[in-house]
Amino acid sequence: MKQDFDVIIVGLGPVGSLATLLLEGYGLKVLAIDRDKDIYSLPRAVTISDQGVRIAQEANIDDIYLQNSTELGGAGFVNKDLEFIGGVLSLKGVITSNGWTPSRMFHQPFTDQAIRDKLQETKATILLEHELIEVKDKATHVSAFIQNLKDDKKVEFSSKYLIGSDGGSSSVRKLLQIGQEDLEYNRDWVVVDVKLNGENRLDDKALQVCDPKRICTYIPSHLPFRRWEFIINEGEDKNEFLDIKKIQDLISRWLEPSEYEIIRKAVYQFHSVIANNFCQGSCFLIGDAAHQNPPFMGEGMMSGYRDAMNLCWKIALTLKHNLNDKLIETYQEERKPHAQFVVENSAGIGELMEAYAKTEDPSQVPKELVAKGYGSFVLPNLDEGLFYGGKADDSMNAGQLFPQPVIYKDNEVVERNDEILGKGFALISKNKIEVNNQDNEFLKKIGCSFVTLKAHVINQNYWIEKIMELGEVFIVRPDKYIFGCSSNKVSLEKLIDDLRKRIENN
């Protein structure tokens, strides 16, 4: 059967939109559908991390986030008097190995609309007010039966792959009958977003407030907005927390009612669940369709961004070079354990807040719970998957991100240069790279760039300088994760041969 599209994407929230832009940028024919005509008009996600902005660079939407965001000043746990427990994590002015500040606070309606406008300018086919009602995964293609919600007409489209990015209540996940594992954090919270009426006098740090009367989170959203999340204690009527006077009372320690306008109030059950499988045949789940976590880490959308980046380049390479699916199968192998870490440690922050709130002596809180809560600030590298030997290896930095080359002027980053590394695989060294003819043909086939970093670039980049001490030539994947590096222990020829075996057809 002739395929109508290379990929069908179901759901055009931030993660589905990113996947559409990435795949279209790789030159694939994409159909993207969404139930709704317009973007959601109220904020949900508020945080984009350094890696998130770096991924946004790949889709040329980093400027959208930068124009609609504010740098987060820091984060930490505080007691009922808003005094820090165990110190504060200061983030202001920090530049990570990804070339950006650790976290930026954005206003989602602004960014979503700008990204939607950008989508409409691409060659991707966008169908709004359309819903997936049936999917059949066949041997050679996927058949998607889609209903136009305006006139109820149904149409069948075919594609090689289908991606479900349609949120926590994912129709794709349900149609594929993929179950979920409950990781046992389920609490009712009320989320309140406000717009400040005047000058801001609130902290620029995110605070996890461990008050024995009611734990809560304060989030310094992109000005003029601010967010609070309050737990609803056991036995309380959650409907009462949508009352304006109740909300004003909760916020009263920070602001007077005259100082703000409530733009959103909603009761949610914060829960931690993960799909049993992120892929089934030629169908895949990304974002909230695959995993949902409490918002304490600010990593929900970011996990979805990592999903999209990890999956999309593998789909593109597979289709362009007619590979079998063993490359794409590494998507679940790499992403599920990482996403599960985020889910579990997000819940860990909530559990630590509750533990701190129950004691007057923070030192009495179990160390393993403290480690889980504070450990959430540092994400792990990838583990098993498309790496030398099939497993990440710290000795060659396999499984971690290669730093983004940046240029400084007067101690400020004035230029970020991931484009030096290219869109595909890259061989990176500080010396001239030489390979034999057979390896050169293979590397050329997969669109691999040869990058010799100049001395002034290495000297300006602490992270690159440190990482280059561990090897001679680094193989870096399109998502900027390190496959492995050559050294006196592993030759470049052996490294390339291992990569070839892992992605080419047998």
Stockholm file with secondary structure:
# STOCKHOLM 1.0

chainA/1-506         MKQDFDVIIVGLGPVGSLATLLLEGYGLKVLAIDRDKDIYSLPRAVTISDQGVRIAQEANIDDIYLQNSTELGGAGFVNKDLEFIGGVLSLKGVITSNGWTPSRMFHQPFTDQAIRDKLQETKATILLEHELIEVKDKATHVSAFIQNLKDDKKVEFSSKYLIGSDGGSSSVRKLLQIGQEDLEYNRDWVVVDVKLNGENRLDDKALQVCDPKRICTYIPSHLPFRRWEFIINEGEDKNEFLDIKKIQDLISRWLEPSEYEIIRKAVYQFHSVIANNFCQGSCFLIGDAAHQNPPFMGEGMMSGYRDAMNLCWKIALTLKHNLNDKLIETYQEERKPHAQFVVENSAGIGELMEAYAKTEDPSQVPKELVAKGYGSFVLPNLDEGLFYGGKADDSMNAGQLFPQPVIYKDNEVVERNDEILGKGFALISKNKIEVNNQDNEFLKKIGCSFVTLKAHVINQNYWIEKIMELGEVFIVRPDKYIFGCSSNKVSLEKLIDDLRKRIENN
#=GR chainA/1-506 SS CCCSEEEEEECCSHHHHHHHHHHHHTTCCEEEEESCSSCCSSCCCCEEEHHHHHHHHHTTCHHHHHHTEEECCEEEEECTTSCBSSCCEECTTCCCTTSSCSEEEECHHHHHHHHHHHHHTSSSEEEESEEEEEEEECSSCEEEEEEETTTCCEEEEEEEEEEECCCTTCHHHHHTTCCEEEEEEEEEEEEEEEEESSCCCSCSEEEEECCSSCCEEEECCSTTEEEEEEECCTTCCGGGGGSHHHHHHHHTTTCCGGGEEEEEEEEEEEEEEEESCSEETTEEECGGGTEECCGGGSCHHHHHHHHHHHHHHHHHHHHHTTCCTTTTTHHHHHHHHHHHHHHHHHHHHHHHHHHHHTCSCGGGSCHHHHHHHHHTTSCCCCCBSSSGGGBCCGGGTTTSBCCCCEEEETTEEEEECGGGGCSSCEEEESSCCCCCHHHHHHHHHTTCEEEECCHHHHHHCHHHHHHHTTCSCEEECTTSBEEEECCSSSCHHHHHHHHHHHHSCC
#=GC SS_cons         CCCSEEEEEECCSHHHHHHHHHHHHTTCCEEEEESCSSCCSSCCCCEEEHHHHHHHHHTTCHHHHHHTEEECCEEEEECTTSCBSSCCEECTTCCCTTSSCSEEEECHHHHHHHHHHHHHTSSSEEEESEEEEEEEECSSCEEEEEEETTTCCEEEEEEEEEEECCCTTCHHHHHTTCCEEEEEEEEEEEEEEEEESSCCCSCSEEEEECCSSCCEEEECCSTTEEEEEEECCTTCCGGGGGSHHHHHHHHTTTCCGGGEEEEEEEEEEEEEEEESCSEETTEEECGGGTEECCGGGSCHHHHHHHHHHHHHHHHHHHHHTTCCTTTTTHHHHHHHHHHHHHHHHHHHHHHHHHHHHTCSCGGGSCHHHHHHHHHTTSCCCCCBSSSGGGBCCGGGTTTSBCCCCEEEETTEEEEECGGGGCSSCEEEESSCCCCCHHHHHHHHHTTCEEEECCHHHHHHCHHHHHHHTTCSCEEECTTSBEEEECCSSSCHHHHHHHHHHHHSCC
//
